[in-house]
Structure formats: C-alpha cells, structure tokens
Amino acid sequence: MNILIIRSNPVAPDPRVEKEAASLAKSGHNVEILAWDRSSDHALTDESLELNGYTVRICRAGIKAPTGAGIKNIFNILKYQQVIRGFIKSRKGRYDAIHACDFDTAFPAFIARSPGTRFVYDIFDYYVDGYNVPRIAKGIVEKCETGIINKADAVIICSEMRRQQIAGSRPKRLYVVHNTPAKFDFVSENGKTPDTDRIKLAYIGNLEEERNIPEMCEFVAEHPGFELHIAGFGYYADKVREYSEKYQNIVWYGRINYEEAVKLESSCDIMPALYDPKNRNNRFAAPNKFYEALLLGKPLLMAKGSGMSEYVEEYGLGVVAPFEDFGAGLVKLAEMRDIWPEISVNGKKLYDEMFSWNIMEKRLLDLYEDIK
C-alpha cells in the first residue's frame, strides 16, 4: 500500500512514528511522512529519512511556532492544518491509506482524503484531555474526535488503559500498539558517560511542563551524589542548558537522535519518567522511557498514578513516588542499589514476554492487512 503518515512535529526524532514507518517499509509498503517543522518558516521540503536500513520520504512544512505553547499556538495549528488539506488534495488518488497521528492532524486529513482511501487514526494522546483545548471547546472537540474514531477504518491506542478514555466511542477496529523500542545492535561503550561515583540519571525527550524538569534539575544540583544526563527539546530547553552551565553534575546534550538517546540511557543507572497525574492524558500515558528502561534493564522512577506506574509496582521495576515528592523516591531507589540486578532481570523479561517490538510490529502489520 502507499501510506501517508502525518504528524504535527518535525519527526526529528519521533520514536513512535519512526518505528511504525520502518516496520511498514520493511513489510513492503511505500511510506511517506508529512511533518511540521516549527523552527522556521519555509516551503515544503522533500527529503529521505533512513530508518533501520529502510528509506522513507519525509516532507516538512515550515511554520515557525513555539513548542508547548498550548492554545497560544492555535493560529499556527490552523496554518499547518491548511497545509495538510492542500498536501492531500494535491496528491489525489496517490495514497491507499492515511495514517494520522492525534486529532490535530486527523481532523483535516479525514476531511481532505479521497473516496476509498483507508484511514488509520493513531491516538498518541486523547486530544480533548490535553492542555491545547480550552474548556469552552472541549465538548465540540470530543464530539468531533469521537466521530473520527467511529468512522476510521482502524484506530490505534498506545496501551490497554486508553480504552477507558475512548469508552464513549465505537471504533470499527481497535489495536493496542505500545511505545516499546526495537532492540538496537550497538556497543554500549560507545555511549559511556564519564566514569564517576555519582548515580547517573538519564532523561531524554520533550522538555515540557508537567514532567518535573526544572524540579529534577534543582534536586540534582542540590545533591552532588547524583548526576543528570539530559537531552531533548521544548519549553524548558534553555533553562536546562543554564543549569548545565552552572553545575558540573548536570550534563546537557541538546537534541539527539533516537539511537543516540538509547545509547545514553544504556550508560546511565536510573531512568526517571515523571508525568503529573493531574493531567488525565498522563494518567493513561505510555511513556517511551518506561519501555526503554525494560529493554535496557534500568530501574525506573515514576510518579504514582501516572500511566504504566502500576507495572513498576506489580513487577518490581523500581520506585513509584508522589509527583510532588519525587526526590524521596529517587533517594529510596538509590538505596536499593543492591537489587538493581534483580530489577534488570524483571524488566528485560517483561519486555520480551509482553512488550517487545516484534509483538507490536505484528499488530501494526495485521492492521494494514485487515484494512486492505
């Protein structure tokens, strides 16, 4: 099939999009990606993206916009949605399937699609529960999103818990594809951090609100027995860089690709995944960091009540702490150093038996086989 994947970020990186695109390409599908480059205003670019030995075409629309700005970005979102509609209509009949990620791309793509084009709705976050939607508009957005879920040929959610979020909908086909990483063939030493006696934390990802980013930096700055290795992009990027310039035990890497991220995580000791459970999407989240920790055998620190934290408690994968008191949880996890090898075994076993990308890839490919 000729498949267009649409995402409202630059896919630089976007682990979930990249894994799905690579798996589809590997199985013989022709995959293209339409993405939003928020760094500057420019015309559509047309490039090749190498993913695990497979090449996919990626077009990026340049609409300058801040990340994490919420409702303040509404006009930029509308501009990108215009690009999506124009892109699809100008390529009428070219695609057998459109794979739209989240409501901000699904809404314009669903309207613009050609008759007979299969439509896959991939829900990373349930849009109406996000901070982008003002309270006055939630009812309308939820009604529209439910309509797309019901009319899509297939819907993907990132964990079984998400069924609760979309309980009011009736999808024709529903698949659970977890955010688990594929296994990487690399030498761990290539990603080694400087050898110190400090306990090393690795955080790579979106540096947005509701993830305890500045609080984590402040805690590590005040506790020299820890060392934070942090990379990514978003609202707090400049603040993190300032911390790294001031404190020796905070190391800033900027934006790095996914393989570099996994290498860095493999060379550290603990992986924090701190999402504020007050946000409903965070209560149903399936953080990449959770699955990467399983694959790499690293102990996790997660906020109580956030997505996947119950697995940490049930399977002995680390420590779950109140979001507001993650520091106590981090100290507790450091004191458990003698059982980190046991945690490692538990995590790797859970990855292989429940969450491996081989399992998730089969679900994704079965979906596309079903909608042919």
C-alpha positions as semicolon CSV with decimal commas, in nm:
position;residue;x (nm);y (nm);z (nm)
1;M;0,000;0,000;0,000
2;N;0,101;0,364;-0,045
3;I;0,076;0,509;0,306
4;L;0,099;0,871;0,423
5;I;0,179;0,923;0,793
6;I;0,102;1,272;0,928
7;R;0,247;1,417;1,250
8;S;0,240;1,768;1,399
9;N;0,608;1,774;1,493
10;P;0,924;1,759;1,277
11;V;0,985;1,384;1,341
12;A;1,339;1,471;1,444
13;P;1,312;1,244;1,629
14;D;0,971;1,090;1,694
15;P;1,038;0,732;1,808
16;R;0,684;0,602;1,762
17;V;0,640;0,743;1,411
18;E;0,986;0,626;1,308
19;K;0,929;0,271;1,436
20;E;0,591;0,241;1,267
21;A;0,723;0,382;0,938
22;A;1,025;0,148;0,943
23;S;0,810;-0,158;1,015
24;L;0,566;-0,073;0,737
25;A;0,851;-0,008;0,492
26;K;1,019;-0,335;0,590
27;S;0,699;-0,525;0,511
28;G;0,688;-0,381;0,158
29;H;0,464;-0,078;0,195
30;N;0,562;0,254;0,036
31;V;0,567;0,504;0,323
32;E;0,576;0,883;0,320
33;I;0,565;1,123;0,616
34;L;0,424;1,475;0,636
35;A;0,565;1,665;0,936
36;W;0,566;2,013;1,089
37;D;0,899;2,191;1,128
38;R;0,840;2,461;1,391
39;S;1,193;2,604;1,381
40;S;1,138;2,845;1,089
41;D;0,902;2,947;0,810
42;H;0,980;2,773;0,481
43;A;0,820;2,594;0,189
44;L;0,770;2,219;0,192
45;T;1,097;2,029;0,191
46;D;1,131;1,685;0,037
47;E;1,394;1,461;0,197
48;S;1,483;1,099;0,260
49;L;1,474;0,956;0,611
50;E;1,685;0,647;0,688
51;L;1,511;0,422;0,941
52;N;1,679;0,098;1,042
53;G;1,809;0,040;0,691
54;Y;1,488;0,146;0,516
55;T;1,431;0,475;0,336
56;V;1,108;0,672;0,358
57;R;1,026;1,008;0,208
58;I;0,953;1,292;0,450
59;C;0,807;1,631;0,364
60;R;0,833;1,903;0,630
61;A;0,620;2,216;0,632
62;G;0,798;2,514;0,788
63;I;0,566;2,714;1,013
64;K;0,758;2,886;1,289
65;A;0,595;2,821;1,626
66;P;0,698;2,766;1,987
67;T;0,667;2,421;2,143
68;G;0,449;2,371;2,449
69;A;0,259;2,697;2,393
70;G;-0,082;2,532;2,416
71;I;-0,378;2,738;2,298
72;K;-0,144;3,027;2,204
73;N;-0,041;2,815;1,906
74;I;-0,394;2,788;1,767
75;F;-0,331;3,001;1,457
76;N;-0,013;2,808;1,374
77;I;-0,202;2,481;1,417
78;L;-0,468;2,606;1,177
79;K;-0,196;2,702;0,925
80;Y;-0,050;2,351;0,942
81;Q;-0,395;2,200;0,902
82;Q;-0,434;2,404;0,583
83;V;-0,104;2,255;0,463
84;I;-0,233;1,905;0,540
85;R;-0,551;1,958;0,340
86;G;-0,364;2,110;0,045
87;F;-0,099;1,837;0,052
88;I;-0,355;1,556;0,040
89;K;-0,577;1,720;-0,223
90;S;-0,280;1,794;-0,450
91;R;-0,195;1,423;-0,442
92;K;-0,547;1,296;-0,501
93;G;-0,554;0,920;-0,554
94;R;-0,188;0,879;-0,462
95;Y;-0,238;0,713;-0,122
96;D;-0,413;0,389;-0,034
97;A;-0,410;0,479;0,335
98;I;-0,364;0,788;0,550
99;H;-0,223;0,728;0,898
100;A;-0,297;1,038;1,107
101;C;-0,139;1,087;1,449
102;D;-0,361;1,267;1,702
103;F;-0,665;1,484;1,640
104;D;-0,476;1,794;1,523
105;T;-0,372;1,606;1,206
106;A;-0,662;1,359;1,187
107;F;-0,936;1,622;1,156
108;P;-0,805;1,797;0,840
109;A;-0,675;1,470;0,690
110;F;-1,008;1,294;0,734
111;I;-1,190;1,577;0,558
112;A;-0,939;1,601;0,271
113;R;-0,894;1,229;0,200
114;S;-1,004;1,088;-0,135
115;P;-1,301;0,849;-0,152
116;G;-1,185;0,492;-0,094
117;T;-0,867;0,595;0,091
118;R;-0,830;0,390;0,409
119;F;-0,800;0,599;0,725
120;V;-0,599;0,496;1,034
121;Y;-0,630;0,711;1,347
122;D;-0,327;0,671;1,577
123;I;-0,403;0,821;1,920
124;F;-0,082;0,922;2,095
125;D;-0,279;1,145;2,334
126;Y;-0,657;1,182;2,357
127;Y;-0,681;1,539;2,236
128;V;-0,973;1,661;2,443
129;D;-0,780;1,574;2,762
130;G;-0,476;1,779;2,657
131;Y;-0,382;2,133;2,756
132;N;-0,429;2,263;2,399
133;V;-0,809;2,257;2,425
134;P;-0,983;2,539;2,616
135;R;-1,265;2,427;2,844
136;I;-1,530;2,604;2,637
137;A;-1,436;2,397;2,329
138;K;-1,396;2,054;2,492
139;G;-1,750;1,934;2,414
140;I;-1,719;2,017;2,044
141;V;-1,369;1,868;2,015
142;E;-1,474;1,548;2,192
143;K;-1,774;1,508;1,962
144;C;-1,555;1,558;1,653
145;E;-1,284;1,323;1,779
146;T;-1,538;1,054;1,866
147;G;-1,679;1,089;1,515
148;I;-1,336;1,027;1,362
149;I;-1,276;0,728;1,590
150;N;-1,608;0,578;1,485
151;K;-1,557;0,639;1,112
152;A;-1,187;0,545;1,084
153;D;-1,107;0,210;0,926
154;A;-0,882;0,136;1,223
155;V;-0,782;0,305;1,550
156;I;-0,455;0,259;1,739
157;I;-0,412;0,330;2,109
158;C;-0,083;0,304;2,298
159;S;-0,198;0,100;2,600
160;E;-0,491;-0,110;2,715
161;M;-0,576;0,159;2,972
162;R;-0,662;0,401;2,691
163;R;-0,978;0,200;2,625
164;Q;-1,124;0,387;2,924
165;Q;-1,054;0,724;2,763
166;I;-1,237;0,641;2,442
167;A;-1,514;0,441;2,610
168;G;-1,782;0,660;2,454
169;S;-1,673;0,570;2,100
170;R;-1,731;0,263;1,881
171;P;-1,422;0,200;1,665
172;K;-1,459;-0,048;1,381
173;R;-1,118;-0,199;1,456
174;L;-0,910;-0,122;1,765
175;Y;-0,544;-0,217;1,807
176;V;-0,310;-0,164;2,103
177;V;0,047;-0,083;1,991
178;H;0,270;0,002;2,287
179;N;0,550;0,261;2,264
180;T;0,814;-0,005;2,303
181;P;1,153;0,027;2,129
182;A;1,302;-0,218;1,886
183;K;1,624;-0,382;2,001
184;F;1,935;-0,195;1,893
185;D;2,259;-0,354;1,778
186;F;2,519;-0,128;1,930
187;V;2,817;-0,149;2,163
188;S;2,721;0,001;2,498
189;E;3,068;0,151;2,549
190;N;3,004;0,393;2,262
191;G;2,755;0,572;2,479
192;K;2,952;0,569;2,802
193;T;2,925;0,872;3,021
194;P;3,231;0,991;3,216
195;D;3,312;0,741;3,490
196;T;3,222;0,892;3,825
197;D;3,096;0,760;4,157
198;R;2,771;0,953;4,117
199;I;2,443;0,777;4,041
200;K;2,356;0,874;3,685
201;L;2,005;0,966;3,574
202;A;1,910;0,977;3,205
203;Y;1,623;1,188;3,076
204;I;1,575;1,225;2,701
205;G;1,258;1,363;2,549
206;N;1,017;1,654;2,549
207;L;1,114;1,919;2,800
208;E;0,761;2,033;2,862
209;E;0,557;2,128;3,166
210;E;0,405;1,860;3,392
211;R;0,724;1,648;3,378
212;N;0,916;1,790;3,677
213;I;1,203;1,909;3,455
214;P;1,319;2,219;3,650
215;E;1,246;2,044;3,982
216;M;1,463;1,750;3,878
217;C;1,747;1,983;3,778
218;E;1,719;2,168;4,110
219;F;1,719;1,843;4,310
220;V;2,031;1,711;4,134
221;A;2,203;2,048;4,172
222;E;2,150;2,025;4,548
223;H;2,254;1,657;4,574
224;P;2,606;1,606;4,434
225;G;2,577;1,227;4,471
226;F;2,356;1,228;4,162
227;E;2,435;1,318;3,803
228;L;2,170;1,413;3,546
229;H;2,227;1,347;3,176
230;I;1,951;1,526;2,988
231;A;1,868;1,579;2,621
232;G;1,568;1,686;2,418
233;F;1,375;1,993;2,311
234;G;1,085;2,206;2,423
235;Y;0,977;2,469;2,672
236;Y;1,249;2,412;2,935
237;A;1,545;2,356;2,698
238;D;1,710;2,691;2,771
239;K;1,657;2,653;3,145
240;V;1,817;2,306;3,144
241;R;2,115;2,440;2,949
242;E;2,158;2,714;3,210
243;Y;2,163;2,454;3,488
244;S;2,427;2,253;3,299
245;E;2,649;2,560;3,267
246;K;2,625;2,622;3,641
247;Y;2,650;2,268;3,783
248;Q;2,907;2,000;3,698
249;N;2,667;1,715;3,773
250;I;2,410;1,824;3,511
251;V;2,510;1,743;3,151
252;W;2,311;1,888;2,860
253;Y;2,319;1,721;2,516
254;G;2,062;1,925;2,323
255;R;1,856;1,745;2,060
256;I;1,986;1,396;1,977
257;N;1,854;1,116;1,756
258;Y;1,683;0,805;1,890
259;E;1,977;0,568;1,868
260;E;2,199;0,820;2,048
261;A;1,926;0,852;2,313
262;V;1,915;0,478;2,379
263;K;2,296;0,464;2,393
264;L;2,296;0,742;2,652
265;E;2,028;0,569;2,857
266;S;2,222;0,242;2,844
267;S;2,524;0,412;3,002
268;C;2,330;0,559;3,296
269;D;2,186;0,399;3,610
270;I;1,829;0,523;3,661
271;M;1,553;0,640;3,428
272;P;1,300;0,890;3,568
273;A;0,961;0,920;3,395
274;L;0,776;1,182;3,595
275;Y;0,440;1,282;3,450
276;D;0,187;1,479;3,653
277;P;-0,118;1,251;3,704
278;K;-0,343;1,556;3,746
279;N;-0,343;1,571;3,366
280;R;-0,582;1,298;3,251
281;N;-0,366;1,210;2,950
282;N;-0,074;1,148;3,184
283;R;-0,282;0,900;3,384
284;F;-0,317;0,695;3,066
285;A;0,028;0,768;2,922
286;A;0,261;0,505;2,782
287;P;0,600;0,681;2,810
288;N;0,882;0,572;2,580
289;K;1,107;0,583;2,884
290;F;0,911;0,305;3,056
291;Y;0,968;0,064;2,768
292;E;1,328;0,172;2,709
293;A;1,404;0,102;3,076
294;L;1,263;-0,251;3,037
295;L;1,469;-0,318;2,726
296;L;1,789;-0,185;2,887
297;G;1,724;-0,333;3,232
298;K;1,731;0,003;3,411
299;P;1,538;0,082;3,733
300;L;1,254;0,330;3,692
301;L;1,134;0,624;3,897
302;M;0,772;0,704;3,812
303;A;0,502;0,930;3,951
304;K;0,227;0,746;4,137
305;G;-0,094;0,740;3,938
306;S;0,071;0,811;3,603
307;G;0,047;0,573;3,308
308;M;0,230;0,237;3,345
309;S;0,328;0,310;3,707
310;E;0,121;0,013;3,823
311;Y;0,357;-0,215;3,626
312;V;0,651;-0,071;3,819
313;E;0,484;-0,169;4,146
314;E;0,348;-0,506;4,034
315;Y;0,665;-0,635;3,867
316;G;0,930;-0,474;4,088
317;L;1,076;-0,241;3,825
318;G;1,184;0,045;4,051
319;V;1,009;0,302;4,271
320;V;0,677;0,484;4,241
321;A;0,661;0,815;4,431
322;P;0,418;1,107;4,462
323;F;0,473;1,351;4,174
324;E;0,532;1,636;4,421
325;D;0,788;1,433;4,622
326;F;0,991;1,254;4,355
327;G;1,315;1,338;4,541
328;A;1,229;1,099;4,825
329;G;1,159;0,832;4,565
330;L;1,492;0,893;4,398
331;V;1,678;0,862;4,728
332;K;1,489;0,538;4,802
333;L;1,579;0,396;4,461
334;A;1,945;0,485;4,515
335;E;1,937;0,299;4,847
336;M;1,809;-0,010;4,661
337;R;2,128;-0,037;4,458
338;D;2,193;-0,394;4,570
339;I;1,873;-0,515;4,399
340;W;1,921;-0,327;4,072
341;P;2,041;-0,654;3,907
342;E;1,709;-0,816;4,005
343;I;1,518;-0,517;3,867
344;S;1,715;-0,553;3,543
345;V;1,614;-0,917;3,505
346;N;1,249;-0,835;3,577
347;G;1,242;-0,556;3,320
348;K;1,406;-0,749;3,038
349;K;1,176;-1,046;3,096
350;L;0,867;-0,825;3,085
351;Y;0,990;-0,663;2,764
352;D;1,038;-1,000;2,593
353;E;0,713;-1,153;2,711
354;M;0,468;-0,861;2,687
355;F;0,605;-0,554;2,514
356;S;0,870;-0,642;2,256
357;W;0,855;-0,452;1,928
358;N;0,827;-0,786;1,747
359;I;0,487;-0,829;1,914
360;M;0,381;-0,469;1,845
361;E;0,505;-0,477;1,486
362;K;0,290;-0,782;1,413
363;R;-0,017;-0,598;1,545
364;L;0,059;-0,300;1,321
365;L;0,109;-0,515;1,013
366;D;-0,205;-0,717;1,090
367;L;-0,398;-0,389;1,099
368;Y;-0,287;-0,296;0,750
369;E;-0,361;-0,644;0,625
370;D;-0,712;-0,618;0,769
371;I;-0,796;-0,287;0,600
372;K;-0,667;-0,369;0,250
